[in-house]
Amino acid sequence: MTVDVHNLHQAANEELIKGNDDKAIEIYKKIVELEPADEIALSQLMDLYLERDKFMYYIMRSNVNIVQHKYEHAINDVKKALNLDSNSADARRKLARLYKVSGKNLRAIDEFLKLLDIDSTQKDAYIELIDLYTKENSTESAIGIAKKAVSTFENDNNFKNILANLYFKLGDYSNALEVVQDDYLKSKILLQDEQNDKAKEILDKLKENKDLYKEQNKEQLAAYYLLEAQYFYNEKQFDKSLKSVEKYTDISLPNPLSFQMKALIFEGLGDEFKSSYNWGYCYKLQKRPDEAIVEFTHAYNANPKDKNTLIELANLYANNGEKFASMEYWKKVYEIDEDKRAGQILGDFYYQQGDIKLAEYYGKTIEKKELKEAQYQDEGLLEKIISFFSKK
């Protein structure tokens, strides 16, 4: 709690003692503006509104429940507030967002639609609805809301770009190009539609802008290099495309998209190993381990001596709980150059399995006492076998 807020609490308390409830409410509201999760201020406001304003009482009680993560109670409180004033945009928005954070997307959609019935100029409601419909895989419904937003806010290019992106996801490039305002998104749509020459015109203009290379515009520069890579890819200039991807990763660091682009480029170059290798990393970063294993296996088949591929397969199988499969790949790593890490992993594994000889082979240090115990166990087993057969 900051010093200012502490002082405000003292001031509010003094007003309460004096009986100046209105002034106390004013101060507590100021505290909530500074610290929205200040439970003391919210509780005091709830108590102060109890007798004077039931609507505000339920709203404040819902805020207390939100701070305490009691979302179902908060929802019930907001509903009670709306029973007293069904046209409150603030209460309707609060209920919609509570449904959203509770994972009740369809109910949240209903409430945001009601909010727009109350006030069609609520920009946040359009954005929330588009997001919710997208999460529910209802792109057509999202497009319908975006079109209403574009109609309501004719001068807002943000909504036009949102609509263009939704059309783009559906593969409706014609409608997307009609509304798009952002040059980066426009060139992306054109490239996907294989209108390379038109896309190149936009990319050339973007490249000429000196501001693009300023430190604060790194994200835009990364986006430019990715579009440039796609342009060269479409033109089958694969070496140039690869250089553009590398420039992109210099800024954005490796990510699924960069590995996907590299995989496609190497496919174009006919390099089966590097294509599968990059697909493997793409799926790994997307947390799709089974598909990553398939692609790294393809890479291994194309180049059985690549250590990085073997290590990736060993780790992926280990993470999947398939220890024996993992060890087979660690063996292959060890066979290449007696890799110390592979030896340590294999030594520990075989030691845990009770195979002292293999554990020693891979460099595991075994105490003499343990060797003797293992030897006695082996001799005891041999005696039992001889005894068993001598009785026959």
ROVO-321800 format. One record per residue (C-alpha): z, y, x; residue in one letter; residue number from 0. Coordinates in pm, whole numbers, plus 50000, padded with zeros to 5 digits. Layout:
REM residues N
rec zz Z; yy Y; xx X; residu A; num NUM
...
***
This chain:
REM residues 392
rec zz 50000; yy 50000; xx 50000; residu M; num 0
rec zz 49896; yy 50332; xx 50151; residu T; num 1
rec zz 50136; yy 50625; xx 50190; residu V; num 2
rec zz 49950; yy 50825; xx 49924; residu D; num 3
rec zz 49979; yy 50546; xx 49669; residu V; num 4
rec zz 50348; yy 50503; xx 49753; residu H; num 5
rec zz 50406; yy 50872; xx 49692; residu N; num 6
rec zz 50213; yy 50852; xx 49365; residu L; num 7
rec zz 50436; yy 50566; xx 49251; residu H; num 8
rec zz 50743; yy 50778; xx 49323; residu Q; num 9
rec zz 50592; yy 51073; xx 49134; residu A; num 10
rec zz 50504; yy 50854; xx 48834; residu A; num 11
rec zz 50856; yy 50710; xx 48830; residu N; num 12
rec zz 51005; yy 51059; xx 48832; residu E; num 13
rec zz 50788; yy 51156; xx 48533; residu E; num 14
rec zz 50904; yy 50846; xx 48346; residu L; num 15
rec zz 51267; yy 50939; xx 48408; residu I; num 16
rec zz 51194; yy 51286; xx 48269; residu K; num 17
rec zz 51028; yy 51132; xx 47966; residu G; num 18
rec zz 50685; yy 51275; xx 48053; residu N; num 19
rec zz 50485; yy 50966; xx 47955; residu D; num 20
rec zz 50150; yy 51148; xx 47944; residu D; num 21
rec zz 50193; yy 51272; xx 48301; residu K; num 22
rec zz 50306; yy 50925; xx 48412; residu A; num 23
rec zz 49995; yy 50770; xx 48256; residu I; num 24
rec zz 49778; yy 51022; xx 48438; residu E; num 25
rec zz 49939; yy 50934; xx 48775; residu I; num 26
rec zz 49922; yy 50558; xx 48718; residu Y; num 27
rec zz 49552; yy 50590; xx 48631; residu K; num 28
rec zz 49504; yy 50772; xx 48960; residu K; num 29
rec zz 49680; yy 50485; xx 49140; residu I; num 30
rec zz 49449; yy 50232; xx 48973; residu V; num 31
rec zz 49147; yy 50434; xx 49084; residu E; num 32
rec zz 49271; yy 50409; xx 49444; residu L; num 33
rec zz 49403; yy 50052; xx 49418; residu E; num 34
rec zz 49243; yy 49865; xx 49123; residu P; num 35
rec zz 49461; yy 49557; xx 49188; residu A; num 36
rec zz 49792; yy 49747; xx 49187; residu D; num 37
rec zz 49984; yy 49520; xx 48951; residu E; num 38
rec zz 50283; yy 49755; xx 48918; residu I; num 39
rec zz 50066; yy 50046; xx 48800; residu A; num 40
rec zz 49872; yy 49821; xx 48562; residu L; num 41
rec zz 50192; yy 49676; xx 48416; residu S; num 42
rec zz 50340; yy 50022; xx 48369; residu Q; num 43
rec zz 50024; yy 50140; xx 48193; residu L; num 44
rec zz 50035; yy 49833; xx 47969; residu M; num 45
rec zz 50394; yy 49913; xx 47870; residu D; num 46
rec zz 50320; yy 50282; xx 47817; residu L; num 47
rec zz 50028; yy 50204; xx 47583; residu Y; num 48
rec zz 50219; yy 49941; xx 47384; residu L; num 49
rec zz 50330; yy 50177; xx 47107; residu E; num 50
rec zz 50079; yy 50460; xx 47138; residu R; num 51
rec zz 49736; yy 50284; xx 47174; residu D; num 52
rec zz 49693; yy 49913; xx 47099; residu K; num 53
rec zz 49332; yy 49910; xx 47221; residu F; num 54
rec zz 49431; yy 50042; xx 47564; residu M; num 55
rec zz 49735; yy 49814; xx 47568; residu Y; num 56
rec zz 49512; yy 49504; xx 47539; residu Y; num 57
rec zz 49271; yy 49641; xx 47800; residu I; num 58
rec zz 49555; yy 49701; xx 48046; residu M; num 59
rec zz 49706; yy 49362; xx 47970; residu R; num 60
rec zz 49369; yy 49204; xx 48043; residu S; num 61
rec zz 49364; yy 49389; xx 48377; residu N; num 62
rec zz 49705; yy 49247; xx 48467; residu V; num 63
rec zz 49579; yy 48896; xx 48382; residu N; num 64
rec zz 49264; yy 48953; xx 48590; residu I; num 65
rec zz 49473; yy 49050; xx 48893; residu V; num 66
rec zz 49673; yy 48731; xx 48839; residu Q; num 67
rec zz 49346; yy 48530; xx 48804; residu H; num 68
rec zz 49438; yy 48432; xx 48448; residu K; num 69
rec zz 49084; yy 48477; xx 48317; residu Y; num 70
rec zz 49125; yy 48293; xx 47986; residu E; num 71
rec zz 49419; yy 48518; xx 47895; residu H; num 72
rec zz 49219; yy 48823; xx 48004; residu A; num 73
rec zz 48929; yy 48714; xx 47782; residu I; num 74
rec zz 49160; yy 48680; xx 47481; residu N; num 75
rec zz 49305; yy 49027; xx 47548; residu D; num 76
rec zz 48962; yy 49190; xx 47562; residu V; num 77
rec zz 48862; yy 49013; xx 47241; residu K; num 78
rec zz 49170; yy 49162; xx 47072; residu K; num 79
rec zz 49071; yy 49505; xx 47202; residu A; num 80
rec zz 48717; yy 49460; xx 47061; residu L; num 81
rec zz 48865; yy 49365; xx 46723; residu N; num 82
rec zz 49009; yy 49716; xx 46722; residu L; num 83
rec zz 48691; yy 49885; xx 46853; residu D; num 84
rec zz 48378; yy 49667; xx 46850; residu S; num 85
rec zz 48160; yy 49953; xx 46978; residu N; num 86
rec zz 48344; yy 49999; xx 47305; residu S; num 87
rec zz 48081; yy 49960; xx 47580; residu A; num 88
rec zz 48350; yy 49931; xx 47849; residu D; num 89
rec zz 48533; yy 49649; xx 47670; residu A; num 90
rec zz 48208; yy 49466; xx 47592; residu R; num 91
rec zz 48105; yy 49489; xx 47960; residu R; num 92
rec zz 48447; yy 49364; xx 48071; residu K; num 93
rec zz 48425; yy 49063; xx 47837; residu L; num 94
rec zz 48072; yy 48981; xx 47957; residu A; num 95
rec zz 48177; yy 48991; xx 48322; residu R; num 96
rec zz 48485; yy 48781; xx 48254; residu L; num 97
rec zz 48265; yy 48516; xx 48097; residu Y; num 98
rec zz 48036; yy 48534; xx 48400; residu K; num 99
rec zz 48312; yy 48488; xx 48659; residu V; num 100
rec zz 48448; yy 48203; xx 48446; residu S; num 101
rec zz 48110; yy 48029; xx 48472; residu G; num 102
rec zz 48033; yy 48070; xx 48099; residu K; num 103
rec zz 47687; yy 48213; xx 48154; residu N; num 104
rec zz 47551; yy 48172; xx 47800; residu L; num 105
rec zz 47849; yy 48358; xx 47652; residu R; num 106
rec zz 47811; yy 48626; xx 47918; residu A; num 107
rec zz 47445; yy 48665; xx 47818; residu I; num 108
rec zz 47549; yy 48709; xx 47454; residu D; num 109
rec zz 47796; yy 48983; xx 47543; residu E; num 110
rec zz 47554; yy 49172; xx 47769; residu F; num 111
rec zz 47295; yy 49164; xx 47490; residu L; num 112
rec zz 47557; yy 49309; xx 47252; residu K; num 113
rec zz 47630; yy 49576; xx 47513; residu L; num 114
rec zz 47263; yy 49678; xx 47510; residu L; num 115
rec zz 47276; yy 49692; xx 47129; residu D; num 116
rec zz 47559; yy 49943; xx 47166; residu I; num 117
rec zz 47389; yy 50140; xx 47444; residu D; num 118
rec zz 47036; yy 50054; xx 47562; residu S; num 119
rec zz 47073; yy 50277; xx 47871; residu T; num 120
rec zz 47330; yy 50051; xx 48043; residu Q; num 121
rec zz 47140; yy 49973; xx 48366; residu K; num 122
rec zz 47397; yy 49727; xx 48492; residu D; num 123
rec zz 47359; yy 49518; xx 48175; residu A; num 124
rec zz 46986; yy 49470; xx 48241; residu Y; num 125
rec zz 47053; yy 49368; xx 48601; residu I; num 126
rec zz 47330; yy 49127; xx 48500; residu E; num 127
rec zz 47111; yy 48970; xx 48230; residu L; num 128
rec zz 46819; yy 48922; xx 48469; residu I; num 129
rec zz 47057; yy 48758; xx 48717; residu D; num 130
rec zz 47210; yy 48531; xx 48451; residu L; num 131
rec zz 46875; yy 48424; xx 48305; residu Y; num 132
rec zz 46751; yy 48349; xx 48657; residu T; num 133
rec zz 47060; yy 48134; xx 48725; residu K; num 134
rec zz 46992; yy 47950; xx 48400; residu E; num 135
rec zz 46630; yy 47887; xx 48514; residu N; num 136
rec zz 46499; yy 48095; xx 48227; residu S; num 137
rec zz 46253; yy 48315; xx 48416; residu T; num 138
rec zz 46057; yy 48404; xx 48103; residu E; num 139
rec zz 46373; yy 48546; xx 47942; residu S; num 140
rec zz 46450; yy 48735; xx 48263; residu A; num 141
rec zz 46099; yy 48882; xx 48253; residu I; num 142
rec zz 46155; yy 48990; xx 47891; residu G; num 143
rec zz 46471; yy 49181; xx 47988; residu I; num 144
rec zz 46302; yy 49332; xx 48295; residu A; num 145
rec zz 46012; yy 49455; xx 48079; residu K; num 146
rec zz 46261; yy 49623; xx 47844; residu K; num 147
rec zz 46429; yy 49786; xx 48145; residu A; num 148
rec zz 46095; yy 49913; xx 48277; residu V; num 149
rec zz 46017; yy 50056; xx 47932; residu S; num 150
rec zz 46361; yy 50220; xx 47902; residu T; num 151
rec zz 46367; yy 50358; xx 48258; residu F; num 152
rec zz 46003; yy 50448; xx 48317; residu E; num 153
rec zz 46072; yy 50630; xx 48645; residu N; num 154
rec zz 46291; yy 50361; xx 48796; residu D; num 155
rec zz 46082; yy 50175; xx 49055; residu N; num 156
rec zz 46365; yy 49929; xx 49117; residu N; num 157
rec zz 46314; yy 49765; xx 48778; residu F; num 158
rec zz 45936; yy 49755; xx 48833; residu K; num 159
rec zz 45989; yy 49572; xx 49160; residu N; num 160
rec zz 46236; yy 49333; xx 48995; residu I; num 161
rec zz 45976; yy 49257; xx 48727; residu L; num 162
rec zz 45705; yy 49213; xx 48993; residu A; num 163
rec zz 45926; yy 48968; xx 49183; residu N; num 164
rec zz 45988; yy 48766; xx 48867; residu L; num 165
rec zz 45613; yy 48746; xx 48800; residu Y; num 166
rec zz 45566; yy 48647; xx 49165; residu F; num 167
rec zz 45811; yy 48357; xx 49130; residu K; num 168
rec zz 45610; yy 48232; xx 48832; residu L; num 169
rec zz 45289; yy 48254; xx 49035; residu G; num 170
rec zz 45157; yy 48528; xx 48807; residu D; num 171
rec zz 45020; yy 48744; xx 49087; residu Y; num 172
rec zz 44795; yy 48955; xx 48863; residu S; num 173
rec zz 45083; yy 49091; xx 48652; residu N; num 174
rec zz 45304; yy 49122; xx 48959; residu A; num 175
rec zz 45048; yy 49344; xx 49133; residu L; num 176
rec zz 45017; yy 49565; xx 48823; residu E; num 177
rec zz 45381; yy 49674; xx 48834; residu V; num 178
rec zz 45493; yy 49638; xx 49198; residu V; num 179
rec zz 45591; yy 49960; xx 49377; residu Q; num 180
rec zz 45733; yy 49834; xx 49706; residu D; num 181
rec zz 45476; yy 49793; xx 49986; residu D; num 182
rec zz 45655; yy 49497; xx 50143; residu Y; num 183
rec zz 45667; yy 49307; xx 49816; residu L; num 184
rec zz 45309; yy 49407; xx 49735; residu K; num 185
rec zz 45177; yy 49274; xx 50066; residu S; num 186
rec zz 45380; yy 48954; xx 50015; residu K; num 187
rec zz 45218; yy 48901; xx 49674; residu I; num 188
rec zz 44872; yy 48977; xx 49813; residu L; num 189
rec zz 44919; yy 48731; xx 50098; residu L; num 190
rec zz 45037; yy 48461; xx 49861; residu Q; num 191
rec zz 44732; yy 48533; xx 49647; residu D; num 192
rec zz 44522; yy 48507; xx 49966; residu E; num 193
rec zz 44400; yy 48866; xx 49934; residu Q; num 194
rec zz 44438; yy 48901; xx 50309; residu N; num 195
rec zz 44224; yy 49211; xx 50363; residu D; num 196
rec zz 44418; yy 49417; xx 50108; residu K; num 197
rec zz 44746; yy 49293; xx 50252; residu A; num 198
rec zz 44629; yy 49386; xx 50604; residu K; num 199
rec zz 44561; yy 49745; xx 50494; residu E; num 200
rec zz 44922; yy 49781; xx 50377; residu I; num 201
rec zz 45060; yy 49609; xx 50687; residu L; num 202
rec zz 44864; yy 49840; xx 50916; residu D; num 203
rec zz 45007; yy 50146; xx 50738; residu K; num 204
rec zz 45360; yy 50005; xx 50766; residu L; num 205
rec zz 45310; yy 49939; xx 51137; residu K; num 206
rec zz 45200; yy 50298; xx 51199; residu E; num 207
rec zz 45531; yy 50433; xx 51066; residu N; num 208
rec zz 45741; yy 50514; xx 51374; residu K; num 209
rec zz 46062; yy 50501; xx 51168; residu D; num 210
rec zz 46006; yy 50127; xx 51128; residu L; num 211
rec zz 46117; yy 50071; xx 51488; residu Y; num 212
rec zz 46444; yy 50262; xx 51464; residu K; num 213
rec zz 46768; yy 50067; xx 51502; residu E; num 214
rec zz 46879; yy 50134; xx 51143; residu Q; num 215
rec zz 46555; yy 49980; xx 51009; residu N; num 216
rec zz 46591; yy 49641; xx 51178; residu K; num 217
rec zz 46581; yy 49451; xx 50848; residu E; num 218
rec zz 46257; yy 49622; xx 50749; residu Q; num 219
rec zz 46105; yy 49546; xx 51088; residu L; num 220
rec zz 46204; yy 49180; xx 51053; residu A; num 221
rec zz 46042; yy 49172; xx 50708; residu A; num 222
rec zz 45728; yy 49325; xx 50856; residu Y; num 223
rec zz 45701; yy 49059; xx 51130; residu Y; num 224
rec zz 45742; yy 48784; xx 50872; residu L; num 225
rec zz 45459; yy 48928; xx 50662; residu L; num 226
rec zz 45248; yy 48968; xx 50975; residu E; num 227
rec zz 45314; yy 48601; xx 51057; residu A; num 228
rec zz 45198; yy 48498; xx 50711; residu Q; num 229
rec zz 44883; yy 48711; xx 50746; residu Y; num 230
rec zz 44789; yy 48545; xx 51078; residu F; num 231
rec zz 44875; yy 48205; xx 50929; residu Y; num 232
rec zz 44640; yy 48267; xx 50636; residu N; num 233
rec zz 44371; yy 48367; xx 50887; residu E; num 234
rec zz 44441; yy 48044; xx 51082; residu K; num 235
rec zz 44533; yy 48248; xx 51390; residu Q; num 236
rec zz 44826; yy 48016; xx 51452; residu F; num 237
rec zz 44920; yy 48135; xx 51803; residu D; num 238
rec zz 44949; yy 48496; xx 51682; residu K; num 239
rec zz 45143; yy 48379; xx 51377; residu S; num 240
rec zz 45391; yy 48198; xx 51602; residu L; num 241
rec zz 45445; yy 48512; xx 51813; residu K; num 242
rec zz 45519; yy 48713; xx 51497; residu S; num 243
rec zz 45774; yy 48451; xx 51384; residu V; num 244
rec zz 45941; yy 48474; xx 51726; residu E; num 245
rec zz 45964; yy 48853; xx 51690; residu K; num 246
rec zz 46117; yy 48798; xx 51347; residu Y; num 247
rec zz 46379; yy 48555; xx 51480; residu T; num 248
rec zz 46464; yy 48795; xx 51765; residu D; num 249
rec zz 46593; yy 49029; xx 51493; residu I; num 250
rec zz 46710; yy 48796; xx 51215; residu S; num 251
rec zz 46817; yy 48497; xx 51427; residu L; num 252
rec zz 46691; yy 48147; xx 51334; residu P; num 253
rec zz 46716; yy 48062; xx 50964; residu N; num 254
rec zz 46554; yy 47816; xx 50721; residu P; num 255
rec zz 46262; yy 48051; xx 50658; residu L; num 256
rec zz 46179; yy 48093; xx 51027; residu S; num 257
rec zz 46190; yy 47715; xx 51083; residu F; num 258
rec zz 45974; yy 47662; xx 50774; residu Q; num 259
rec zz 45715; yy 47907; xx 50904; residu M; num 260
rec zz 45712; yy 47737; xx 51245; residu K; num 261
rec zz 45676; yy 47396; xx 51082; residu A; num 262
rec zz 45373; yy 47515; xx 50885; residu L; num 263
rec zz 45218; yy 47679; xx 51193; residu I; num 264
rec zz 45256; yy 47362; xx 51402; residu F; num 265
rec zz 45107; yy 47163; xx 51115; residu E; num 266
rec zz 44808; yy 47396; xx 51140; residu G; num 267
rec zz 44795; yy 47338; xx 51515; residu L; num 268
rec zz 44809; yy 46963; xx 51462; residu G; num 269
rec zz 45137; yy 46923; xx 51654; residu D; num 270
rec zz 45312; yy 46647; xx 51459; residu E; num 271
rec zz 45626; yy 46645; xx 51674; residu F; num 272
rec zz 45698; yy 47021; xx 51660; residu K; num 273
rec zz 45612; yy 47038; xx 51291; residu S; num 274
rec zz 45857; yy 46760; xx 51197; residu S; num 275
rec zz 46117; yy 46896; xx 51441; residu Y; num 276
rec zz 46113; yy 47240; xx 51273; residu N; num 277
rec zz 46115; yy 47090; xx 50924; residu W; num 278
rec zz 46425; yy 46900; xx 51034; residu G; num 279
rec zz 46607; yy 47220; xx 51129; residu Y; num 280
rec zz 46488; yy 47390; xx 50810; residu C; num 281
rec zz 46643; yy 47116; xx 50594; residu Y; num 282
rec zz 46954; yy 47096; xx 50810; residu K; num 283
rec zz 47028; yy 47468; xx 50760; residu L; num 284
rec zz 46957; yy 47429; xx 50388; residu Q; num 285
rec zz 47228; yy 47156; xx 50384; residu K; num 286
rec zz 46979; yy 46884; xx 50287; residu R; num 287
rec zz 47086; yy 46618; xx 50543; residu P; num 288
rec zz 46885; yy 46323; xx 50405; residu D; num 289
rec zz 46558; yy 46518; xx 50424; residu E; num 290
rec zz 46656; yy 46648; xx 50768; residu A; num 291
rec zz 46706; yy 46288; xx 50888; residu I; num 292
rec zz 46360; yy 46192; xx 50758; residu V; num 293
rec zz 46193; yy 46481; xx 50942; residu E; num 294
rec zz 46385; yy 46432; xx 51268; residu F; num 295
rec zz 46296; yy 46061; xx 51250; residu T; num 296
rec zz 45928; yy 46159; xx 51225; residu H; num 297
rec zz 45982; yy 46383; xx 51528; residu A; num 298
rec zz 46150; yy 46096; xx 51715; residu Y; num 299
rec zz 45859; yy 45863; xx 51637; residu N; num 300
rec zz 45618; yy 46126; xx 51772; residu A; num 301
rec zz 45827; yy 46186; xx 52086; residu N; num 302
rec zz 46095; yy 45917; xx 52147; residu P; num 303
rec zz 46226; yy 46083; xx 52464; residu K; num 304
rec zz 46317; yy 46426; xx 52323; residu D; num 305
rec zz 46695; yy 46457; xx 52370; residu K; num 306
rec zz 46747; yy 46735; xx 52117; residu N; num 307
rec zz 46589; yy 46526; xx 51841; residu T; num 308
rec zz 46805; yy 46225; xx 51931; residu L; num 309
rec zz 47122; yy 46438; xx 51935; residu I; num 310
rec zz 47036; yy 46590; xx 51595; residu E; num 311
rec zz 46986; yy 46242; xx 51448; residu L; num 312
rec zz 47311; yy 46119; xx 51604; residu A; num 313
rec zz 47506; yy 46410; xx 51457; residu N; num 314
rec zz 47340; yy 46393; xx 51115; residu L; num 315
rec zz 47418; yy 46022; xx 51081; residu Y; num 316
rec zz 47777; yy 46084; xx 51199; residu A; num 317
rec zz 47822; yy 46359; xx 50941; residu N; num 318
rec zz 47691; yy 46118; xx 50677; residu N; num 319
rec zz 47961; yy 45869; xx 50778; residu G; num 320
rec zz 47708; yy 45627; xx 50931; residu E; num 321
rec zz 47881; yy 45573; xx 51266; residu K; num 322
rec zz 47686; yy 45271; xx 51385; residu F; num 323
rec zz 47351; yy 45439; xx 51320; residu A; num 324
rec zz 47484; yy 45746; xx 51500; residu S; num 325
rec zz 47581; yy 45537; xx 51805; residu M; num 326
rec zz 47232; yy 45389; xx 51827; residu E; num 327
rec zz 47094; yy 45738; xx 51882; residu Y; num 328
rec zz 47369; yy 45830; xx 52128; residu W; num 329
rec zz 47267; yy 45519; xx 52324; residu K; num 330
rec zz 46911; yy 45648; xx 52336; residu K; num 331
rec zz 47039; yy 45984; xx 52460; residu V; num 332
rec zz 47244; yy 45809; xx 52731; residu Y; num 333
rec zz 46948; yy 45598; xx 52840; residu E; num 334
rec zz 46742; yy 45907; xx 52921; residu I; num 335
rec zz 46967; yy 46058; xx 53190; residu D; num 336
rec zz 47319; yy 45911; xx 53148; residu E; num 337
rec zz 47423; yy 46219; xx 52952; residu D; num 338
rec zz 47800; yy 46273; xx 53000; residu K; num 339
rec zz 47869; yy 46380; xx 52643; residu R; num 340
rec zz 47682; yy 46077; xx 52506; residu A; num 341
rec zz 47876; yy 45854; xx 52745; residu G; num 342
rec zz 48208; yy 45996; xx 52633; residu Q; num 343
rec zz 48123; yy 45952; xx 52263; residu I; num 344
rec zz 48002; yy 45596; xx 52318; residu L; num 345
rec zz 48298; yy 45509; xx 52541; residu G; num 346
rec zz 48548; yy 45633; xx 52280; residu D; num 347
rec zz 48363; yy 45454; xx 52000; residu F; num 348
rec zz 48354; yy 45113; xx 52169; residu Y; num 349
rec zz 48715; yy 45153; xx 52285; residu Y; num 350
rec zz 48819; yy 45206; xx 51922; residu Q; num 351
rec zz 48611; yy 44900; xx 51828; residu Q; num 352
rec zz 48803; yy 44696; xx 52086; residu G; num 353
rec zz 48501; yy 44637; xx 52309; residu D; num 354
rec zz 48658; yy 44721; xx 52647; residu I; num 355
rec zz 48357; yy 44616; xx 52856; residu K; num 356
rec zz 48114; yy 44842; xx 52671; residu L; num 357
rec zz 48371; yy 45124; xx 52669; residu A; num 358
rec zz 48395; yy 45090; xx 53051; residu E; num 359
rec zz 48016; yy 45071; xx 53084; residu Y; num 360
rec zz 47985; yy 45413; xx 52923; residu Y; num 361
rec zz 48247; yy 45563; xx 53154; residu G; num 362
rec zz 48566; yy 45524; xx 52953; residu K; num 363
rec zz 48867; yy 45504; xx 53187; residu T; num 364
rec zz 49076; yy 45200; xx 53095; residu I; num 365
rec zz 49434; yy 45150; xx 53218; residu E; num 366
rec zz 49505; yy 44821; xx 53403; residu K; num 367
rec zz 49763; yy 44725; xx 53143; residu K; num 368
rec zz 49502; yy 44754; xx 52868; residu E; num 369
rec zz 49256; yy 44544; xx 53073; residu L; num 370
rec zz 49517; yy 44267; xx 53114; residu K; num 371
rec zz 49597; yy 44270; xx 52743; residu E; num 372
rec zz 49229; yy 44245; xx 52660; residu A; num 373
rec zz 49187; yy 43963; xx 52916; residu Q; num 374
rec zz 49481; yy 43766; xx 52768; residu Y; num 375
rec zz 49336; yy 43810; xx 52422; residu Q; num 376
rec zz 49000; yy 43674; xx 52544; residu D; num 377
rec zz 49167; yy 43378; xx 52723; residu E; num 378
rec zz 49379; yy 43302; xx 52417; residu G; num 379
rec zz 49069; yy 43301; xx 52199; residu L; num 380
rec zz 48888; yy 43070; xx 52444; residu L; num 381
rec zz 49181; yy 42822; xx 52443; residu E; num 382
rec zz 49179; yy 42812; xx 52064; residu K; num 383
rec zz 48806; yy 42737; xx 52060; residu I; num 384
rec zz 48843; yy 42455; xx 52321; residu I; num 385
rec zz 49140; yy 42312; xx 52131; residu S; num 386
rec zz 48949; yy 42318; xx 51803; residu F; num 387
rec zz 48648; yy 42129; xx 51940; residu F; num 388
rec zz 48864; yy 41875; xx 52136; residu S; num 389
rec zz 49015; yy 41758; xx 51807; residu K; num 390
rec zz 48675; yy 41664; xx 51666; residu K; num 391
***
